[in-house]
Amino acid sequence: MTEENTAVASAALTADGKEYGTPTLTVQLKMLDDGLEPPSYAHPGDAGADLRAREDVVLAPGERRLVPTGVSIALPDGFVALIHPRSGLATKHGLTVVNAPGTVDAGYRGEIAVTLLNTDQFEPIELRRGDRIAQMVIQRVEYATFLRVEELDGSVRGGGGFGSTGGFGRPA
């Protein structure tokens, strides 16, 4: 069975019988550590492919660390890989990605590493080699031409910045 046939055979169906989760892009993948599982989607239709820790890590409360994943990719021009925290680790343990989302540009060929932060104030978090630590979402990129002007077109919001739309009132 070819890779293409395998991908189609593993696709799931929506309630109306249409396939979802079928790959629409081929990305070259180089595993830098044969003992790790490659990035993978946990369920059909998931946006993020799980990345795994290449080494054991213990993060003390408030500590951050760059954690290698053992993965290098070659994205086609016009795409980016965004590295997001895993929601379960964030909720249960306070583990997040410092620069979320991290950006892997199409021209980068080095190992993907994730800057993790333990936001828990009291408990360390222990990650083992092979643990899923982040998720990689691949998206199309728009490239802009920046046109210098004297004045910008107007908008309803105008120059209103942080907090300009309200949200939280002062304590009573």
Stockholm file with secondary structure:
# STOCKHOLM 1.0

chainA/1-172         MTEENTAVASAALTADGKEYGTPTLTVQLKMLDDGLEPPSYAHPGDAGADLRAREDVVLAPGERRLVPTGVSIALPDGFVALIHPRSGLATKHGLTVVNAPGTVDAGYRGEIAVTLLNTDQFEPIELRRGDRIAQMVIQRVEYATFLRVEELDGSVRGGGGFGSTGGFGRPA
#=GR chainA/1-172 SS CCHHHHHHHTCEECTTSCEESCCCCCCEEEESCTTSCCCBCSSTTCSCEEEECSSCEEECTTCEEEEECSEEEECCTTEEEEEEECHHHHHHHCEEETTSSEEECTTCCSCCEEEEEECCSSCCEEECTTCEEEEEEEEECCCCCCCCCSSCCCCSSTTCCTTTTCCCCCCC
#=GC SS_cons         CCHHHHHHHTCEECTTSCEESCCCCCCEEEESCTTSCCCBCSSTTCSCEEEECSSCEEECTTCEEEEECSEEEECCTTEEEEEEECHHHHHHHCEEETTSSEEECTTCCSCCEEEEEECCSSCCEEECTTCEEEEEEEEECCCCCCCCCSSCCCCSSTTCCTTTTCCCCCCC
//
